Amino acid sequence: MTLSLAQRMSAAAHRDLPHANPLSPAQFAALVEAVAARRPLDALDIGCGWGSFAIALARLCDTSILAIDINSDFLSRARALAADRALVGRVEFRESSVDTLIDKRYDAVVCIGSSQAFGTPLEALERCAALMKAGGTLLFAEGVWAAEPPQEYLDFLGAQRSTFWLQSEADAAFATAGLQIRRQEVTSASSWQAYEDAIHRGRLRFAATLDAAEADEVRTRASTWSASWQRWGRHALGFVGYLAVRATDAAS
């Protein structure tokens, strides 16, 4: 599959980050350990990127992980990294969209910053819940509204207020999918700012490798996003990692 400029830019921009999301390394490790503690025999990682979560989980527990993504640049790096690690479990990295998933359920389902694969975060929660076995675990990490977003920011994102939930609305959002939150890791403002700064540098480095036309497009996208983040995003947008179970399993 030929990658779009946006996909190539994303892979390049995240290359020097410990993982492809704004959670701190400590928060990310805590979520990996929380999933591993549930001892899943199998797991599905949706939108796995370069495999940071799948590899970390396979280093901690004997689980069979199917990790899917549509970005071949991410997957090439993921396979190389997995081959260079001592793993207790097994990981299969597959270039695939969620539309190709068969009717199978997993002990653990992971969706970190990848809800757009299903549509909205609420739609993603419902689909992820349908992929969980009884007694299974969902790790779901996504953007949330840290404050009511101004209309100018919604217009810039091409989003609606209902695209994300407010942090205070998370329990209700998960309940609509029959899920109950067991743990939350809320990204700090400093951690997200460090992430945005690193992504911006990565985009500019990527631009330096391109021809003039593509380089100008990437630099324009990078500067426009950075300006919108400083003006609106850092005040309105948050990122939270949730560990959840089915409501009917909550007492287990």
MIKOL-849290 format. One record per residue: x, y, z of N, C-alpha, C in turn. Coordinates in steps of 0.2 Angstrom, whole numbers, plus 5000, padded with zeros to 4 digits. Layout:
residues N
((X,Y,Z),(X,Y,Z),(X,Y,Z))
...
***
This chain:
residues 252
((5004,4994,5000),(5000,5000,5000),(5004,5006,5000))
((5003,5011,4995),(5007,5017,4995),(5005,5022,5001))
((5009,5024,5005),(5008,5028,5010),(5007,5036,5008))
((5002,5039,5012),(5001,5046,5010),(5006,5050,5014))
((5007,5056,5012),(5012,5061,5015),(5010,5061,5022))
((5004,5061,5024),(5002,5062,5032),(5005,5056,5035))
((5004,5050,5032),(5006,5044,5036),(5014,5043,5036))
((5017,5045,5031),(5024,5045,5031),(5027,5050,5036))
((5024,5056,5037),(5025,5061,5042),(5024,5059,5049))
((5019,5055,5050),(5017,5053,5056),(5023,5048,5059))
((5025,5043,5054),(5030,5038,5056),(5036,5042,5058))
((5038,5047,5053),(5045,5050,5055),(5044,5054,5061))
((5039,5058,5062),(5038,5062,5068),(5039,5059,5074))
((5036,5052,5075),(5036,5048,5081),(5043,5044,5082))
((5047,5045,5077),(5053,5040,5077),(5057,5040,5084))
((5058,5046,5086),(5063,5047,5092),(5059,5047,5099))
((5053,5046,5099),(5049,5046,5105),(5049,5039,5108))
((5048,5038,5115),(5048,5032,5118),(5042,5028,5116))
((5036,5031,5115),(5030,5028,5112),(5026,5034,5109))
((5021,5032,5105),(5018,5037,5100),(5012,5040,5103))
((5013,5043,5109),(5007,5046,5113),(5010,5050,5118))
((5006,5055,5121),(5009,5060,5126),(5009,5057,5133))
((5007,5051,5134),(5008,5049,5141),(5015,5049,5143))
((5017,5050,5149),(5024,5050,5152),(5026,5042,5151))
((5033,5041,5151),(5035,5035,5151),(5033,5031,5158))
((5033,5034,5163),(5030,5031,5169),(5023,5029,5169))
((5019,5033,5166),(5012,5031,5165),(5011,5025,5160))
((5015,5026,5155),(5014,5021,5150),(5016,5014,5153))
((5022,5014,5156),(5024,5008,5159),(5019,5005,5164))
((5016,5009,5168),(5011,5007,5173),(5005,5004,5170))
((5003,5006,5164),(4997,5003,5160),(4999,4997,5157))
((5005,4996,5155),(5008,4990,5152),(5007,4985,5158))
((5010,4987,5164),(5010,4982,5169),(5003,4980,5172))
((4999,4985,5171),(4992,4984,5174),(4988,4978,5169))
((4990,4979,5162),(4987,4974,5158),(4990,4967,5159))
((4997,4967,5160),(5000,4961,5161),(4998,4957,5167))
((4996,4961,5172),(4994,4958,5179),(4988,4955,5178))
((4984,4956,5173),(4978,4953,5171),(4979,4946,5168))
((4985,4944,5166),(4987,4938,5163),(4983,4936,5157))
((4983,4940,5152),(4979,4939,5146),(4983,4933,5142))
((4979,4928,5140),(4982,4923,5135),(4983,4926,5128))
((4979,4930,5126),(4979,4933,5120),(4977,4941,5120))
((4979,4944,5115),(4978,4952,5115),(4978,4954,5108))
((4974,4960,5107),(4973,4963,5101),(4975,4970,5102))
((4980,4973,5098),(4983,4979,5098),(4981,4983,5092))
((4976,4988,5092),(4973,4991,5086),(4977,4997,5085))
((4979,4998,5079),(4983,5004,5078),(4990,5004,5082))
((4994,4999,5081),(4999,4998,5086),(5005,5002,5085))
((5005,5006,5079),(5011,5010,5078),(5017,5006,5077))
((5023,5008,5080),(5029,5004,5080),(5030,4999,5085))
((5024,4998,5088),(5024,4992,5093),(5026,4993,5100))
((5026,4999,5102),(5029,5000,5109),(5025,4996,5114))
((5018,4996,5114),(5014,4993,5119),(5015,4985,5118))
((5014,4983,5112),(5014,4976,5111),(5020,4973,5113))
((5026,4976,5111),(5033,4973,5113),(5033,4973,5121))
((5031,4979,5124),(5032,4979,5131),(5028,4974,5134))
((5022,4973,5132),(5018,4968,5135),(5021,4961,5134))
((5023,4959,5128),(5026,4953,5127),(5033,4952,5131))
((5036,4957,5133),(5042,4956,5137),(5040,4954,5144))
((5034,4956,5146),(5031,4955,5153),(5028,4948,5154))
((5024,4946,5149),(5020,4940,5150),(5019,4936,5144))
((5018,4930,5145),(5017,4925,5140),(5010,4925,5137))
((5010,4930,5132),(5003,4931,5129),(5005,4931,5121))
((4999,4929,5117),(5000,4930,5110),(4996,4936,5108))
((5000,4940,5104),(4997,4947,5103),(4997,4948,5095))
((4991,4950,5093),(4990,4952,5086),(4990,4960,5086))
((4995,4963,5083),(4996,4970,5083),(4995,4972,5075))
((4990,4976,5074),(4988,4978,5067),(4989,4986,5067))
((4991,4988,5060),(4991,4995,5059),(4991,4995,5051))
((4989,5001,5048),(4989,5002,5041),(4995,5006,5038))
((5000,5007,5043),(5005,5011,5041),(5011,5006,5041))
((5014,5005,5035),(5019,5000,5034),(5026,5003,5036))
((5027,5009,5037),(5033,5012,5040),(5033,5010,5047))
((5028,5011,5050),(5027,5009,5058),(5029,5002,5058))
((5026,4998,5054),(5026,4991,5055),(5033,4988,5054))
((5036,4991,5049),(5043,4989,5048),(5048,4990,5054))
((5047,4996,5057),(5051,4997,5063),(5049,4992,5068))
((5042,4991,5069),(5040,4987,5074),(5043,4980,5074))
((5043,4977,5068),(5046,4970,5067),(5053,4970,5069))
((5057,4975,5067),(5064,4976,5068),(5065,4976,5076))
((5061,4980,5079),(5062,4981,5086),(5060,4975,5090))
((5055,4971,5088),(5053,4965,5091),(5059,4960,5090))
((5062,4960,5085),(5067,4955,5083),(5073,4956,5088))
((5074,4962,5090),(5080,4964,5094),(5078,4963,5102))
((5072,4961,5104),(5071,4961,5111),(5070,4954,5113))
((5071,4953,5119),(5070,4946,5122),(5062,4946,5125))
((5058,4942,5121),(5051,4942,5123),(5049,4936,5126))
((5045,4936,5131),(5042,4931,5134),(5036,4928,5130))
((5032,4933,5127),(5026,4931,5123),(5028,4932,5116))
((5023,4932,5112),(5023,4932,5104),(5019,4938,5102))
((5022,4941,5097),(5019,4946,5093),(5019,4945,5086))
((5013,4946,5083),(5012,4946,5075),(5010,4953,5073))
((5014,4956,5070),(5013,4963,5067),(5010,4962,5060))
((5004,4964,5059),(5000,4963,5053),(4998,4970,5050))
((4999,4971,5043),(4997,4977,5040),(4989,4976,5038))
((4985,4979,5042),(4978,4977,5042),(4974,4983,5045))
((4968,4983,5042),(4963,4988,5045),(4958,4984,5050))
((4954,4988,5054),(4950,4985,5058),(4944,4981,5054))
((4943,4983,5048),(4938,4980,5044),(4939,4973,5043))
((4945,4971,5043),(4947,4964,5041),(4947,4959,5047))
((4946,4962,5053),(4946,4958,5059),(4940,4953,5059))
((4942,4946,5060),(4937,4941,5061),(4933,4941,5067))
((4928,4938,5068),(4924,4938,5074),(4927,4933,5079))
((4932,4936,5082),(4936,4933,5088),(4936,4938,5093))
((4936,4935,5099),(4937,4939,5105),(4943,4938,5109))
((4946,4943,5113),(4952,4943,5116),(4952,4944,5123))
((4957,4941,5127),(4957,4943,5134),(4959,4950,5135))
((4963,4953,5131),(4965,4960,5131),(4964,4964,5124))
((4961,4969,5124),(4960,4974,5118),(4964,4980,5120))
((4968,4982,5115),(4972,4989,5116),(4970,4993,5111))
((4969,4999,5112),(4967,5005,5107),(4970,5011,5110))
((4976,5013,5108),(4979,5019,5111),(4980,5024,5105))
((4976,5029,5106),(4976,5035,5101),(4974,5032,5094))
((4970,5027,5093),(4968,5024,5087),(4960,5024,5086))
((4956,5027,5090),(4949,5027,5089),(4946,5029,5082))
((4950,5033,5079),(4948,5035,5072),(4947,5029,5067))
((4951,5023,5069),(4950,5017,5065),(4943,5015,5065))
((4939,5017,5070),(4932,5015,5070),(4927,5020,5069))
((4929,5026,5070),(4925,5032,5069),(4927,5037,5075))
((4922,5038,5079),(4922,5042,5085),(4925,5038,5091))
((4927,5041,5096),(4929,5037,5102),(4924,5033,5105))
((4917,5036,5105),(4912,5032,5107),(4910,5026,5103))
((4911,5026,5097),(4910,5021,5092),(4916,5016,5093))
((4922,5018,5094),(4927,5014,5096),(4926,5010,5102))
((4924,5013,5107),(4922,5009,5114),(4918,5003,5112))
((4912,5004,5109),(4908,4999,5107),(4911,4993,5104))
((4915,4995,5098),(4918,4990,5095),(4923,4986,5099))
((4927,4990,5103),(4932,4986,5107),(4929,4982,5112))
((4923,4984,5115),(4920,4980,5120),(4917,4973,5116))
((4915,4974,5110),(4913,4968,5106),(4918,4963,5105))
((4925,4965,5105),(4930,4961,5104),(4933,4958,5110))
((4930,4960,5116),(4933,4957,5122),(4929,4951,5125))
((4933,4946,5127),(4930,4940,5130),(4927,4942,5137))
((4923,4938,5140),(4920,4939,5146),(4926,4939,5151))
((4927,4943,5156),(4932,4944,5160),(4938,4947,5157))
((4937,4950,5151),(4943,4953,5147),(4944,4960,5150))
((4950,4963,5147),(4952,4969,5149),(4953,4974,5143))
((4951,4980,5143),(4952,4985,5138),(4956,4990,5140))
((4962,4992,5137),(4966,4998,5138),(4964,5002,5132))
((4961,5008,5134),(4959,5013,5129),(4962,5020,5131))
((4966,5023,5126),(4969,5029,5128),(4967,5034,5122))
((4965,5040,5123),(4962,5044,5118),(4962,5051,5121))
((4961,5056,5116),(4960,5063,5118),(4953,5064,5121))
((4953,5068,5126),(4947,5070,5129),(4947,5078,5130))
((4941,5081,5131),(4941,5088,5132),(4943,5089,5140))
((4949,5093,5141),(4950,5095,5147),(4946,5101,5149))
((4944,5105,5145),(4939,5110,5146),(4935,5111,5140))
((4929,5114,5140),(4925,5115,5134),(4929,5119,5129))
((4929,5116,5123),(4933,5118,5117),(4930,5124,5114))
((4934,5129,5112),(4931,5135,5109),(4929,5133,5102))
((4924,5136,5099),(4922,5135,5092),(4927,5135,5087))
((4932,5140,5088),(4937,5141,5083),(4942,5135,5083))
((4943,5132,5089),(4947,5126,5089),(4943,5120,5085))
((4937,5119,5087),(4933,5114,5083),(4933,5115,5076))
((4932,5121,5074),(4933,5122,5066),(4939,5120,5064))
((4945,5122,5067),(4951,5120,5065),(4952,5113,5064))
((4950,5109,5069),(4950,5102,5069),(4945,5098,5065))
((4940,5102,5063),(4935,5099,5059),(4931,5094,5063))
((4930,5096,5069),(4927,5091,5074),(4921,5094,5077))
((4917,5090,5081),(4912,5093,5085),(4913,5092,5092))
((4909,5095,5096),(4910,5095,5103),(4909,5087,5106))
((4905,5084,5102),(4904,5077,5104),(4909,5072,5102))
((4914,5074,5098),(4919,5070,5096),(4923,5067,5102))
((4924,5071,5107),(4927,5068,5113),(4923,5070,5119))
((4924,5066,5124),(4920,5068,5130),(4925,5072,5135))
((4921,5076,5139),(4925,5079,5145),(4928,5074,5150))
((4933,5075,5153),(4936,5071,5158),(4931,5068,5163))
((4927,5073,5165),(4922,5071,5170),(4916,5067,5167))
((4916,5066,5160),(4910,5062,5157),(4913,5055,5156))
((4919,5053,5158),(4922,5047,5155),(4918,5041,5158))
((4916,5041,5164),(4912,5035,5167),(4906,5034,5163))
((4902,5039,5161),(4896,5038,5157),(4897,5036,5150))
((4903,5038,5147),(4905,5036,5140),(4906,5029,5140))
((4910,5026,5145),(4912,5019,5145),(4905,5015,5147))
((4901,5018,5151),(4895,5014,5153),(4891,5013,5147))
((4891,5017,5142),(4887,5016,5136),(4889,5010,5132))
((4895,5008,5133),(4898,5002,5130),(4898,4996,5135))
((4894,4997,5140),(4894,4991,5145),(4901,4990,5149))
((4905,4996,5149),(4911,4995,5152),(4912,4999,5159))
((4916,4997,5163),(4918,5001,5169),(4925,5002,5170))
((4927,5008,5171),(4934,5010,5172),(4937,5008,5178))
((4943,5005,5178),(4946,5003,5184),(4952,5007,5186))
((4955,5010,5181),(4961,5014,5182),(4961,5020,5176))
((4964,5026,5178),(4965,5031,5173),(4972,5034,5174))
((4975,5035,5169),(4981,5039,5169),(4980,5045,5165))
((4981,5051,5168),(4979,5057,5165),(4986,5061,5163))
((4987,5062,5156),(4993,5065,5154),(4994,5072,5157))
((4999,5074,5160),(5000,5081,5163),(5002,5086,5157))
((5001,5092,5159),(5002,5097,5154),(5009,5097,5152))
((5014,5096,5156),(5021,5096,5154),(5023,5090,5150))
((5020,5084,5151),(5021,5079,5147),(5018,5080,5140))
((5012,5082,5139),(5010,5083,5133),(5013,5089,5129))
((5015,5094,5132),(5019,5099,5129),(5026,5097,5127))
((5029,5092,5130),(5035,5089,5128),(5034,5085,5122))
((5028,5081,5122),(5027,5077,5116),(5025,5082,5110))
((5022,5087,5111),(5020,5091,5105),(5027,5094,5102))
((5031,5096,5107),(5038,5099,5105),(5042,5094,5101))
((5042,5088,5103),(5046,5082,5100),(5043,5081,5093))
((5036,5081,5093),(5033,5079,5086),(5034,5085,5081))
((5034,5091,5084),(5036,5097,5079),(5043,5096,5076))
((5048,5095,5081),(5054,5094,5078),(5055,5088,5073))
((5051,5083,5075),(5051,5077,5070),(5049,5079,5063))
((5043,5083,5063),(5040,5085,5057),(5045,5089,5053))
((5049,5093,5056),(5053,5098,5053),(5059,5094,5050))
((5062,5089,5054),(5067,5084,5052),(5065,5081,5045))
((5059,5078,5046),(5056,5075,5040),(5055,5079,5034))
((5053,5085,5035),(5053,5090,5029),(5060,5091,5026))
((5065,5091,5030),(5072,5092,5027),(5074,5086,5022))
((5070,5080,5022),(5072,5075,5018),(5068,5075,5011))
((5063,5080,5011),(5059,5079,5005),(5060,5084,4999))
((5057,5084,4994),(5058,5089,4989),(5054,5095,4991))
((5055,5100,4987),(5053,5107,4989),(5046,5107,4990))
((5042,5105,4986),(5035,5105,4986),(5032,5102,4993))
((5034,5095,4994),(5032,5092,4999),(5035,5095,5006))
((5041,5097,5006),(5044,5100,5012),(5040,5106,5014))
((5038,5110,5009),(5034,5116,5011),(5027,5114,5014))
((5024,5109,5011),(5018,5107,5014),(5018,5104,5021))
((5024,5100,5022),(5025,5098,5029),(5026,5103,5034))
((5030,5108,5032),(5032,5113,5036),(5026,5118,5038))
((5022,5119,5033),(5015,5122,5034),(5011,5119,5039))
((5010,5112,5038),(5006,5108,5042),(5009,5108,5049))
((5015,5108,5050),(5018,5108,5056),(5017,5114,5060))
((5019,5120,5057),(5018,5126,5060),(5011,5128,5061))
((5006,5126,5057),(4999,5128,5058),(4996,5124,5064))
((4998,5117,5065),(4996,5113,5070),(4999,5116,5077))
((5006,5118,5077),(5009,5120,5083),(5006,5126,5085))
((5004,5131,5081),(5001,5137,5083),(4994,5136,5086))
((4990,5131,5083),(4983,5130,5085),(4984,5127,5092))
((4989,5122,5093),(4990,5119,5099),(4991,5124,5105))
((4996,5129,5103),(4998,5134,5108),(4992,5138,5110))
((4988,5140,5105),(4982,5145,5106),(4976,5141,5109))
((4975,5135,5107),(4968,5132,5110),(4970,5125,5113))
((4974,5121,5109),(4974,5114,5111),(4976,5113,5118))
((4982,5116,5120),(4984,5115,5127),(4980,5117,5132))
((4975,5121,5131),(4970,5123,5136),(4964,5118,5136))
((4962,5116,5130),(4956,5112,5129),(4956,5104,5128))
((4962,5102,5126),(4963,5095,5125),(4967,5091,5130))
((4965,5086,5132),(4969,5081,5136),(4969,5074,5133))
((4973,5070,5137),(4974,5063,5134),(4974,5059,5140))
((4970,5054,5140),(4969,5049,5146),(4970,5042,5144))
((4973,5038,5148),(4973,5031,5147),(4969,5028,5152))
((4964,5024,5149),(4959,5020,5154),(4960,5013,5154))
((4960,5010,5159),(4960,5002,5160),(4952,5001,5162))
((4949,4997,5158),(4942,4995,5159),(4940,4988,5158))
((4935,4986,5161),(4932,4979,5161),(4925,4980,5159))
((4922,4974,5158),(4914,4974,5157),(4911,4976,5163))
((4906,4979,5163),(4902,4981,5170),(4900,4975,5173))
((4899,4969,5170),(4896,4963,5173),(4902,4959,5176))
((4909,4961,5174),(4914,4958,5177),(4918,4962,5182))
((4915,4968,5184),(4918,4973,5188),(4919,4970,5195))
((4916,4965,5198),(4917,4963,5204),(4922,4958,5205))
((4925,4955,5199),(4930,4950,5198),(4937,4953,5200))
***
